[in-house]
Amino acid sequence: MSVAEVIRDQNDPADTVWVEHVSWIDRVPRAISMIALFIAFVALWQIATMLQLISPIILPTPIEVARDLYSVAANLLSGDYMLFALWTTMKEVFYGFIIATVIGFSLGVLVGETTFGERAVMPYLVAIDTMPKIAFAPLFVAWLGFDIHSKVALAAFIATFPIIVGTAAGLHAADENARMLFKTMGATRWQTLIKLKLPTGLPHFFTGLKIGSVGVMAGAITGEFLGGGKGFGELIRVAASMLDTPRVFSLIIYLSLVGLSLFAFVTWMQRRFVFWHKDRTSAADA
């Protein structure tokens, strides 16, 4: 019996109207809900700046940010210095994500498939994961210099741990009956891993990739904040030092678009390779 039926059985008209109202809200398309929420956010932002509730030095108006977004777009399309800076940051993010995926998957298989990895390696990984990983940024710069290598290393360092956890959790997600069936049929450990555990654990693995795709951007930009970088993080640092908050906001928005593109690519890969899990994902999103 649904919640609506239970409430209607109680003969309370007010509760019935409330349930129907909630159902009407749930039927609104996601795109419309997101647009409405965005418009409401921008309106509150504009009102707060018009009433001078916040200093314009700290928070620019939406119109100022929109103008600067256009200026940055014009600079990017003209092939000026911002395009080179964006390309530098994108390389740091891409290389860092690839390295994190390879290392995270390898360590995840080691931890999830071997007793040595679970008992000896996993405690060290957990200990490192509990540390504030951003604090390692000066060390990476000292070890690898101010070039792109330190930014890539920090980005990979931050994004690796969710992939490790997702891979290890995926290997443990295989049904015990299926494992016994493979064992009864004489399948080797390698065959069980390739044909059972890895396919079953792909949803968990892609979950780790999604989390890692978010963290890799933070690692790259943090490395650029320390100086010596030529990417968008350096442009943000310079703009912030000059109190050019509209430029800071616009650069952050463009970086968000890059991060969303990487996240969308991982989601597309998941739908492509884990198509059998699509119905469950859609149900969860609904």
C-alpha positions in Angstrom: 0.0 0.0 0.0 1.4 3.4 -0.9 1.7 6.4 1.5 -1.1 8.2 -0.3 -3.5 5.2 0.2 -2.6 5.0 3.9 -3.3 8.7 4.4 -6.6 8.6 2.4 -7.7 5.7 4.6 -7.4 8.0 7.5 -10.0 10.3 6.0 -8.0 13.4 6.6 -8.5 15.8 3.6 -5.6 18.0 4.6 -3.2 15.1 4.5 -4.6 14.0 1.2 -4.1 17.4 -0.3 -0.5 17.5 1.1 0.3 14.1 -0.6 -1.2 15.3 -3.9 0.9 18.5 -3.6 4.1 16.5 -3.0 3.3 14.2 -6.0 2.8 17.3 -8.2 6.2 18.6 -7.2 7.8 15.2 -7.9 6.4 15.3 -11.4 8.2 18.5 -12.3 11.0 17.7 -14.8 14.5 17.9 -13.4 15.6 20.6 -15.9 12.8 22.9 -14.9 13.5 22.4 -11.2 17.2 23.1 -11.7 16.5 26.3 -13.8 14.0 27.5 -11.2 16.4 27.0 -8.4 19.2 28.8 -10.3 16.9 31.8 -11.1 15.9 32.0 -7.4 19.6 31.8 -6.3 20.6 34.6 -8.8 17.7 36.7 -7.7 18.6 36.4 -4.0 22.2 37.2 -5.0 21.1 40.3 -6.9 18.9 41.5 -4.0 21.7 41.0 -1.5 24.1 43.1 -3.6 21.5 45.8 -4.3 20.7 46.2 -0.6 24.4 46.3 0.1 24.1 43.5 2.7 27.5 42.3 1.6 30.4 44.5 0.5 30.8 44.6 -3.3 34.5 44.0 -2.8 33.7 40.6 -1.3 30.7 39.7 -3.4 30.2 41.2 -6.9 26.8 41.5 -8.6 25.6 38.8 -11.0 25.8 41.4 -13.8 29.5 42.0 -13.1 30.2 38.3 -13.1 28.3 37.9 -16.4 30.3 40.7 -18.0 33.5 39.1 -16.9 32.4 35.7 -18.1 32.0 37.3 -21.5 35.4 38.9 -21.3 37.0 35.5 -20.4 35.1 33.8 -23.2 36.4 36.4 -25.7 39.9 35.9 -24.5 39.6 32.1 -24.8 38.1 32.3 -28.3 40.8 34.7 -29.4 43.5 32.2 -28.4 45.1 34.6 -25.9 46.9 33.8 -22.7 43.8 32.4 -21.0 43.5 29.7 -23.5 47.0 28.5 -22.8 46.3 28.7 -19.0 43.1 26.7 -19.4 44.9 24.1 -21.6 47.6 23.8 -18.9 45.1 23.1 -16.2 43.2 20.6 -18.3 46.5 18.7 -18.9 47.1 18.6 -15.2 43.6 17.3 -14.5 43.7 14.8 -17.4 47.2 13.4 -16.5 46.4 13.3 -12.8 43.1 11.5 -13.4 44.8 8.9 -15.7 47.5 8.2 -13.1 45.0 8.1 -10.3 42.9 5.6 -12.2 45.8 3.2 -12.9 47.2 3.4 -9.4 43.8 3.3 -7.7 42.6 0.3 -9.7 45.9 -1.6 -9.1 45.9 -1.0 -5.4 42.1 -1.7 -5.2 42.6 -5.1 -6.8 45.5 -5.8 -4.4 43.5 -4.8 -1.4 40.3 -6.5 -2.4 41.7 -9.7 -3.8 44.7 -10.6 -1.6 45.0 -11.2 2.1 48.3 -9.3 2.1 46.7 -6.3 0.6 43.8 -6.3 3.0 45.8 -6.9 6.2 49.1 -5.1 5.4 48.5 -2.5 2.8 45.0 -1.3 3.6 45.9 0.0 7.1 48.6 2.3 5.6 46.2 3.5 2.9 43.6 4.3 5.5 46.2 6.2 7.6 47.3 8.2 4.6 43.7 8.9 3.6 42.9 10.3 7.0 45.7 12.9 6.6 44.8 16.3 5.2 46.1 15.6 1.7 46.2 19.3 0.7 48.9 19.7 3.3 51.2 17.5 1.1 51.1 20.2 -1.6 54.3 22.0 -0.5 56.1 18.6 -0.4 55.2 17.8 -3.9 56.4 21.2 -5.0 59.7 20.7 -3.1 60.1 17.2 -4.6 59.0 17.9 -8.2 59.4 21.6 -8.6 57.1 24.3 -9.8 56.4 22.8 -13.2 53.4 20.8 -14.2 54.7 17.6 -12.6 54.0 18.7 -9.0 50.4 19.7 -9.9 49.8 16.4 -11.7 51.2 14.4 -8.7 49.0 16.3 -6.2 45.9 15.9 -8.4 46.6 12.1 -8.7 47.3 11.8 -5.0 43.9 13.3 -4.0 41.9 11.3 -6.6 43.5 7.9 -6.0 41.9 6.9 -2.7 38.2 7.0 -3.8 39.2 4.8 -6.7 41.0 2.3 -4.4 37.9 2.1 -2.1 35.5 1.7 -5.0 37.6 -1.0 -6.7 38.0 -3.0 -3.5 34.3 -2.7 -2.6 33.4 -3.8 -6.0 35.5 -7.0 -5.8 33.7 -7.8 -2.5 30.2 -7.2 -4.1 30.1 -10.5 -6.0 27.4 -12.9 -4.8 28.7 -15.7 -2.6 26.6 -18.3 -4.5 28.1 -17.2 -7.7 31.6 -17.5 -6.2 30.8 -21.0 -5.1 29.4 -21.9 -8.5 32.7 -20.7 -10.2 34.7 -22.7 -7.6 32.6 -25.8 -8.2 33.1 -25.5 -12.0 36.8 -25.4 -11.4 37.5 -21.8 -12.3 40.8 -20.4 -11.3 41.2 -17.4 -9.1 42.2 -15.3 -12.2 39.1 -16.5 -14.1 36.9 -15.7 -11.2 38.4 -12.2 -10.9 38.0 -11.5 -14.6 34.7 -13.1 -15.4 32.8 -12.6 -12.1 34.3 -10.1 -9.6 35.3 -7.3 -12.0 32.1 -7.2 -14.0 30.0 -7.3 -10.8 32.1 -4.6 -9.2 32.1 -2.1 -12.1 29.3 0.1 -10.6 31.4 0.5 -7.4 34.5 1.2 -9.5 32.8 3.9 -11.5 31.5 5.4 -8.3 35.1 5.8 -7.2 36.0 7.3 -10.5 33.2 9.9 -10.1 34.5 10.9 -6.7 38.0 11.0 -8.0 37.0 13.1 -11.0 35.9 15.8 -8.6 38.9 15.6 -6.3 41.5 15.7 -9.2 40.5 19.3 -10.0 41.0 20.4 -6.4 44.5 18.9 -6.4 45.6 20.6 -9.6 44.3 24.0 -8.6 45.8 23.8 -5.1 49.2 23.0 -6.7 48.8 26.1 -8.9 48.0 28.3 -5.9 51.5 27.7 -4.5 53.0 29.5 -7.4 55.0 28.7 -10.5 51.9 27.4 -12.3 50.7 28.7 -15.6 47.1 27.5 -15.3 43.8 28.9 -14.2 44.7 28.5 -10.6 47.5 31.1 -11.0 45.1 33.5 -12.7 42.7 33.1 -9.8 45.5 33.8 -7.3 46.5 36.9 -9.1 42.9 38.2 -9.5 42.3 37.5 -5.8 45.4 39.5 -4.8 44.1 42.4 -6.8 40.6 42.1 -5.3 39.1 41.4 -8.7 36.3 39.3 -7.4 34.3 39.2 -10.7 37.3 37.7 -12.4 37.7 35.1 -9.6 34.1 34.1 -9.9 34.2 33.8 -13.7 37.4 31.7 -13.7 35.9 29.4 -11.0 32.8 29.0 -13.1 34.9 27.9 -16.2 36.8 25.5 -14.0 33.5 24.1 -12.8 32.5 23.5 -16.4 35.8 21.5 -17.0 35.1 19.5 -13.8 31.5 18.8 -14.9 32.7 17.7 -18.3 35.1 15.2 -16.8 32.3 13.9 -14.4 29.9 13.7 -17.4 32.5 11.7 -19.4 32.9 9.2 -16.5 29.1 8.9 -16.3 28.8 8.3 -20.0 31.5 5.6 -19.7 29.5 4.0 -16.9 26.4 3.9 -19.0 28.3 2.5 -21.9 30.1 -0.3 -20.0 27.6 -0.9 -17.2 24.5 -0.8 -19.2 23.0 -3.7 -17.3 23.1 -1.4 -14.2 21.3 1.4 -15.9 17.8 0.6 -14.6 19.0 0.5 -11.0 20.8 3.8 -11.4 17.7 5.4 -12.9 15.5 4.2 -10.1 17.9 5.6 -7.5 18.0 8.9 -9.3 14.2 9.0 -9.4 
